[in-house]
Structures are given as structure tokens and as C-alpha cells.
């Protein structure tokens, strides 16, 4: 069992691992090295911060089912000296829309989701119009709506609550960048930081998010994870959309309520999605040419939209199959990877933190088996096909 664990990255994944480790075994010495303690450029703080059960693979569904359980009980779980954190969890549901071409896939996904306990309602065209009268259903065949267990929350609040609880449990956070490692054959012995310190370790966890590839290169591993910029737009509208969920249009454009306004976005075309674009720039053309026309078509009241604010954040994008890579690589026996969540890190963070803590402390998973997300599938070129990529 590892007695000294160094975690590279203190976002939701790294802080979740740290919290679960110390909660399970207070004798383990845990150090988190975080390059940006303000989290100003952290994906945990800049994402749309939502959770869904509407995936097409069993493990992703199960991870998010645990995720919503964790978020619902976060006050009691992460309480410090009687003070309970709040992340403003709003279970407004996801609404995935399908045209006739996508209806069969939607129904298959729904059958899997409900078989695992997800509370998802399947609506035909008439049902959509009745429940969401502000919706243009002309080209639609069906929709899947999360009645409970899906919604959005304060992502920055979540990572801060995890960090504070981990610190209260004795985790040491170091404000520095990781600049290298020392190795002895297939084992990392020390992590080198920009503050000039060397941190001895029995286990290293790469939870560096969008910077995971750079950390992996330090230990001699080529990981198929890249930083992909995603722009988010906060818009206002005179529209009154009663019971508005987080809506996923068949085009991939999404929006959800944010107080009295809305936030929206979409992924750029695959041939226009380079790596490491600067975060201080926003893709305004994507809004003008794709997002706004799509929203105005789907919700006629959205013809009048005004951009109030906008920002960009990184997806740690796994170009292999858009799913996380979790576990050891055979070339480095004491380095555990937790990278490439491709936009699902906030909702899968609790299950990942719990699972990695089990792997470190017990040598195996004891609750939810995450082994299908291991390096094995990447090295054997066996992609996990997720049909509900957003």
C-alpha cells in the first residue's frame, strides 16, 4: 500500500482523489501539486457544470448515478466544523431531442439507462409539444427527458468544497507547476516542482486535466489527450420558457437556464478543432453562424437573443474514444492516470476519486469496477463507443 501519494492537478479529479484517500485512510500522506490555485483557467471552474445519466455505455451511466448521489449529499459529506458547502444543485433535467434518423438510437439508449436505474422519460412528438409548448417539434420524432438525477450546479463551488475538505483531512496543497520526475526503472521516485522542491512518492496520480499530456510525457508516456477549447455564451432573452431543462438539439447545440439568463454552446466542426487554442479568445463565429440560428429555429422565442457574457475553457479531450483513461500504464508501475474525460470530469469526478483511492489502498476496485476505462483498451485499439457525445 502506498504511504506517500503525489497528485498532479488539484481540480475536481485530483481533489476528489485526495478527499477519498484521506477519508478512507488518514495515515496516507497526500500531496496535491496545483499549478493554478486560483483555478482561473481550470476546466472545473470554466465548464457548463452539469450532470446527466443519458449516456449509451453502462459504466458512464453508473458513474453519473453515483455522481448525483454524491452531489445531493455534498453538504453532509464535505462539512467542516458544522459548516456545510452548497453547490446550488438544480435537477432541471437533460432533454435529448431526436429526428426520425436518431430515434432508434435514442430509444435503445433509454432502455439501457432505465434498466440501470436512471429516471428518464421517453416522449414522442406530441408528448414533447405538450410538456414543452415553447419547443419547435416539426422535424422531431422523440425526446428523452431526465425527470430527476440530471441538471446543473456550481462547478467552481464543487472543486473548492472538495479542496477545503481534503485540506481539513490533512492533504497538503502545493501552489506550483510540475516540471519533471525522477525514475528508477519502471517506478517514479520523486516529482519535481517549479518551486525547486522534490516530492518523494510511492504513487503518482496524473490528474492534470488539459495539461495531462505534458505530465504524461514527463514519465515517458504518449497519451491521446489534448486541450480542446470550448466557448460558452451567456445570453439573455425576453422568452419565458417554463420548465426549461438542459436541451441538446440533434445538431449538438445545447442550452440551459442560468438564473434569469441562459448559457449555450456547441462543439466546433471536427476539421476546425485544433489543440491548445488560447483561452482568452472566444469563437464568436460559432455563435453567429451555428448556435444562434439553431436556437432560433428550435425555440422561436429565441429569435431575440443578446450575448451578455462569454468565455472559453478547455476540454481534456481524449481523441481515441472521448472517454476517460483511468488506471496504470504497464510502462510505469506506480503512476495512475485519470485523464481525457472529454467534458464529463465534473460529473464523473466523485466515482473516479473513490475508484482511484480503492486502487491505491487496496490494489483493486471494490465498489464500481472502472477497469474497462484502463489503458488496455487504448493499447489494444479497442475504442469504447459512446453515442451520446455532447
C-alpha positions in Angstrom: 0.0 0.0 0.0 1.2 3.5 -0.8 2.1 5.7 2.1 3.1 8.8 0.0 0.8 9.8 -2.8 1.5 12.8 -5.0 -1.4 14.1 -7.2 -0.6 16.3 -10.1 -3.6 18.6 -10.5 -6.0 19.9 -7.9 -9.2 20.3 -9.9 -12.2 18.2 -9.3 -10.5 14.9 -10.3 -7.3 15.5 -8.2 -9.2 16.9 -5.2 -11.7 14.1 -5.3 -8.9 11.5 -5.2 -7.3 13.4 -2.4 -10.5 13.6 -0.4 -11.4 9.9 -0.8 -7.8 8.8 0.1 -7.7 10.7 3.3 -11.3 9.9 4.3 -10.5 6.2 3.8 -7.1 6.1 5.4 -5.8 9.1 7.4 -2.3 7.6 7.6 -1.6 8.1 3.9 0.4 11.2 3.2 -1.2 13.0 0.2 0.3 16.0 -1.6 -1.5 17.8 -4.4 0.5 20.0 -6.7 -1.7 22.5 -8.5 -0.3 25.0 -11.0 -3.1 27.5 -10.7 -4.6 27.7 -7.2 -6.9 30.4 -8.3 -8.5 27.9 -10.8 -8.9 30.8 -13.2 -8.1 28.5 -16.2 -9.3 25.3 -14.7 -11.9 23.2 -16.6 -13.6 22.6 -13.2 -14.4 26.3 -13.0 -15.0 27.2 -16.7 -17.3 24.4 -17.8 -21.0 24.4 -18.1 -21.1 22.3 -14.9 -23.8 19.7 -15.5 -24.6 16.1 -14.8 -26.6 13.5 -16.8 -27.4 9.8 -16.8 -28.1 9.9 -20.5 -25.1 8.0 -21.9 -25.0 4.9 -24.1 -22.5 2.9 -22.1 -23.3 1.2 -18.7 -20.2 2.4 -16.9 -20.7 6.1 -17.7 -24.3 5.8 -16.5 -23.2 4.1 -13.3 -20.5 6.7 -12.7 -23.0 9.5 -13.0 -25.6 7.8 -10.9 -23.0 7.8 -8.1 -22.2 11.4 -9.1 -25.7 12.6 -8.4 -25.8 10.7 -5.1 -22.6 12.4 -4.1 -23.8 15.9 -5.2 -27.1 15.5 -3.4 -25.3 14.7 -0.1 -22.4 17.1 -0.5 -23.4 19.2 2.5 -23.0 16.3 4.9 -20.1 14.7 3.1 -17.9 17.8 2.9 -19.0 19.5 6.1 -16.2 21.2 8.1 -16.7 22.3 11.7 -20.5 22.4 11.3 -20.3 24.4 8.1 -21.9 22.7 5.1 -21.0 23.8 1.5 -23.6 24.3 -1.2 -23.2 23.9 -4.9 -26.6 25.1 -5.9 -27.6 21.8 -7.5 -30.6 22.2 -9.8 -32.1 19.0 -11.1 -33.7 20.5 -14.1 -33.0 17.5 -16.3 -31.5 17.0 -19.7 -33.7 16.9 -22.8 -32.1 15.0 -25.7 -34.0 15.6 -28.9 -34.0 13.2 -31.9 -35.1 13.4 -35.5 -36.5 10.3 -37.2 -32.9 9.4 -38.1 -31.9 9.3 -34.5 -35.0 7.9 -32.9 -33.9 4.3 -32.8 -30.6 5.2 -31.0 -32.5 7.4 -28.5 -34.8 4.5 -27.7 -32.0 2.0 -27.3 -30.1 4.4 -25.0 -33.2 5.0 -23.0 -33.8 1.3 -22.5 -30.2 0.9 -21.2 -30.4 3.9 -18.9 -33.7 2.9 -17.3 -32.5 -0.7 -16.8 -29.7 0.7 -14.6 -32.0 2.8 -12.5 -31.9 6.2 -14.3 -35.1 8.3 -14.1 -35.5 9.1 -17.8 -38.8 9.7 -19.5 -39.3 8.9 -23.2 -41.5 11.4 -25.0 -43.0 11.2 -28.5 -43.5 14.2 -30.7 -46.9 15.0 -29.2 -45.5 14.5 -25.7 -42.7 16.9 -26.3 -45.1 19.6 -27.6 -47.4 19.1 -24.6 -44.6 19.3 -21.9 -42.5 22.0 -23.7 -45.0 24.1 -25.6 -42.3 26.6 -26.5 -40.4 24.0 -28.5 -40.5 23.7 -32.3 -41.1 19.9 -32.8 -41.7 20.0 -36.5 -38.7 17.9 -37.5 -38.5 15.8 -34.3 -39.6 12.2 -33.6 -38.9 11.9 -29.9 -37.0 13.2 -26.9 -35.6 11.7 -23.7 -36.0 13.8 -20.6 -34.3 13.4 -17.2 -37.1 13.6 -14.7 -34.6 13.5 -11.8 -30.9 13.0 -11.3 -29.8 15.3 -14.1 -29.2 19.0 -14.1 -26.5 21.6 -13.3 -24.6 23.1 -10.4 -21.7 25.4 -9.3 -18.6 23.7 -10.7 -16.2 26.1 -9.0 -18.1 25.6 -5.7 -17.7 21.8 -6.0 -13.9 21.9 -6.5 -13.5 24.4 -3.7 -15.6 22.3 -1.3 -13.6 19.2 -2.2 -10.3 21.1 -1.8 -11.2 22.5 1.6 -12.4 19.2 2.9 -9.3 17.5 1.7 -7.2 20.1 3.4 -9.2 19.7 6.6 -8.4 15.9 6.4 -4.7 16.7 6.2 -4.0 16.9 2.4 -1.1 19.3 1.6 -1.7 21.5 -1.5 1.4 23.0 -3.1 1.0 26.0 -5.5 3.5 25.0 -8.1 3.9 23.5 -11.6 5.3 20.1 -12.1 8.5 20.3 -14.2 9.7 16.7 -14.2 10.1 13.4 -12.4 12.9 11.1 -11.2 12.6 7.4 -12.1 14.1 4.2 -11.0 13.5 1.8 -13.9 9.7 1.5 -14.1 8.9 3.4 -11.0 8.7 7.1 -10.3 10.6 8.0 -7.1 10.2 11.8 -7.0 8.0 14.5 -8.5 9.9 17.8 -9.3 8.1 21.1 -8.9 8.7 24.6 -10.1 9.3 25.8 -6.5 12.6 23.8 -6.5 11.3 21.0 -4.3 11.3 17.3 -4.9 8.4 15.3 -3.6 9.1 11.6 -2.8 6.2 9.3 -3.7 5.0 5.7 -3.7 2.3 6.6 -6.1 1.7 9.4 -8.6 -1.7 10.4 -9.9 -1.9 12.3 -13.2 -5.0 14.4 -12.8 -3.6 17.4 -14.7 -6.7 17.9 -16.9 -6.0 19.8 -20.1 -2.2 19.6 -19.2 -2.3 15.8 -18.8 -0.3 15.2 -22.0 2.6 17.3 -20.8 2.7 15.5 -17.5 2.5 12.1 -19.3 5.4 13.0 -21.5 7.5 13.6 -18.3 7.0 9.9 -17.4 7.6 8.7 -20.9 4.0 8.0 -21.9 2.2 9.2 -25.1 -1.4 9.8 -24.0 -4.1 10.6 -26.7 -5.4 13.6 -24.6 -5.3 17.1 -26.0 -6.6 20.5 -24.8 -9.6 21.5 -27.0 -11.1 24.9 -26.5 -14.9 25.2 -25.9 -16.6 28.6 -25.9 -19.7 29.2 -23.7 -22.1 32.1 -24.2 -24.3 33.6 -21.6 -27.4 35.1 -23.3 -30.5 37.0 -22.3 -33.9 36.8 -23.9 -37.4 38.0 -23.1 -38.6 34.4 -23.6 -40.4 32.7 -20.8 -39.6 29.0 -21.1 -41.5 27.3 -18.3 -39.8 24.1 -17.0 -36.8 24.6 -19.2 -34.2 21.7 -19.0 -30.7 21.5 -20.4 -31.6 20.9 -24.0 -29.5 19.0 -26.5 -30.5 19.7 -30.1 -29.9 17.0 -32.7 -27.3 19.3 -34.1 -25.3 19.2 -30.9 -26.1 22.7 -29.9 -27.1 22.9 -26.2 -28.5 25.5 -23.8 -29.8 25.7 -20.3 -31.1 28.2 -17.8 -28.7 30.2 -15.7 -30.7 32.3 -13.3 -32.7 34.7 -15.4 -30.5 34.1 -18.4 -29.2 31.1 -20.4 -25.9 29.6 -21.3 -25.3 27.8 -24.6 -22.6 26.3 -26.7 -21.6 23.6 -29.1 -18.5 21.8 -30.3 -16.8 23.2 -33.4 -16.6 21.0 -36.5 -14.0 18.3 -36.3 -11.9 19.9 -39.1 -11.9 23.2 -37.2 -11.0 22.0 -33.7 -7.2 22.4 -33.2 -5.3 21.8 -30.0 -4.2 24.4 -27.4 -6.1 27.4 -28.7 -5.8 30.4 -26.4 -8.4 30.7 -23.7 -8.5 34.5 -23.9 -10.3 34.2 -27.2 -13.9 33.2 -27.9 -15.2 31.7 -31.1 -17.9 34.3 -31.9 -18.3 33.0 -35.4 -19.5 29.7 -33.9 -22.3 31.6 -32.1 -23.3 33.8 -35.0 -23.2 31.0 -37.7 -24.3 27.9 -35.7 -25.6 28.4 -32.2 -27.9 31.4 -32.6 -29.6 30.1 -35.9 -30.1 26.7 -34.3 -31.6 28.1 -31.1 -33.9 30.5 -33.0 -35.2 27.5 -35.1 -35.7 25.2 -32.1 -37.2 27.9 -29.8 -38.9 30.6 -31.9 -38.9 32.9 -28.9 -35.1 32.9 -29.1 -35.1 34.9 -32.3 -34.2 37.8 -29.9 -31.0 36.9 -28.0 -28.4 39.1 -26.6 -24.9 37.9 -25.6 -24.3 39.2 -22.0 -21.0 37.4 -21.4 -18.8 34.7 -22.9 -15.7 32.7 -22.0 -13.7 29.7 -23.1 -12.4 26.7 -21.2 -10.6 23.5 -22.1 -11.9 20.0 -22.6 -9.2 17.4 -21.8 -10.2 15.7 -25.0 -9.4 12.0 -25.5 -9.2 11.8 -29.3 -9.1 8.0 -29.1 -12.7 7.5 -28.0 -13.9 10.5 -25.9 -13.9 8.5 -22.6 -11.6 8.8 -19.6 -8.4 6.8 -19.3 -8.2 5.6 -15.7 -5.5 3.4 -14.2 -1.9 2.3 -14.5 0.2 2.2 -17.7 2.3 -1.0 -18.0 5.5 1.0 -18.5 5.2 2.9 -15.3 4.1 0.7 -12.4 3.3 3.4 -9.8 1.7 6.1 -12.0 -2.1 6.2 -12.1 -3.7 8.2 -14.9 -7.1 9.9 -14.6 -7.3 11.9 -17.9 -9.3 12.5 -21.0 -12.8 12.9 -19.5 -13.8 14.9 -22.6 -16.3 17.2 -20.8 -17.5 14.7 -18.2 -15.0 15.3 -15.5 -17.2 17.2 -13.1 -19.9 14.6 -13.0 -17.6 11.6 -13.1 -15.1 13.1 -10.6 -16.7 11.5 -7.4 -16.7 8.0 -8.9 -13.2 8.4 -10.2 -11.9 9.7 -6.9 -13.5 6.9 -5.0 -12.2 4.3 -7.5 -8.6 5.5 -7.6 -8.5 5.6 -3.8 -9.5 2.0 -3.8 -6.9 1.1 -6.4 -4.2 2.8 -4.3 -5.2 1.5 -0.9 -6.5 -2.0 -1.9 -4.9 -2.7 -5.3 -8.3 -3.2 -6.8 -11.7 -1.6 -7.2 -14.2 -2.6 -4.5 -17.3 -0.6 -5.4 -17.7 0.3 -9.1 -15.3 -1.5 -11.4 -13.6 1.1 -13.6 -11.3 -1.3 -15.3 -12.9 -1.0 -18.7 -11.6 2.6 -18.8 -8.0 1.3 -18.3 -5.0 1.8 -20.7 -5.7 -1.8 -22.0 -8.3 -0.7 -24.4 -6.1 2.1 -25.8 -3.1 -0.1 -26.2 -5.2 -2.9 -27.9 -7.0 -0.3 -30.0 -10.5 -1.2 -28.6 -12.4 2.0 -28.5 -15.5 2.5 -26.2 -18.2 3.7 -28.5 -20.3 6.4 -26.7 -23.2 7.5 -28.9 -24.3 10.4 -26.6 -21.2 12.7 -27.0 -22.0 16.3 -26.3 
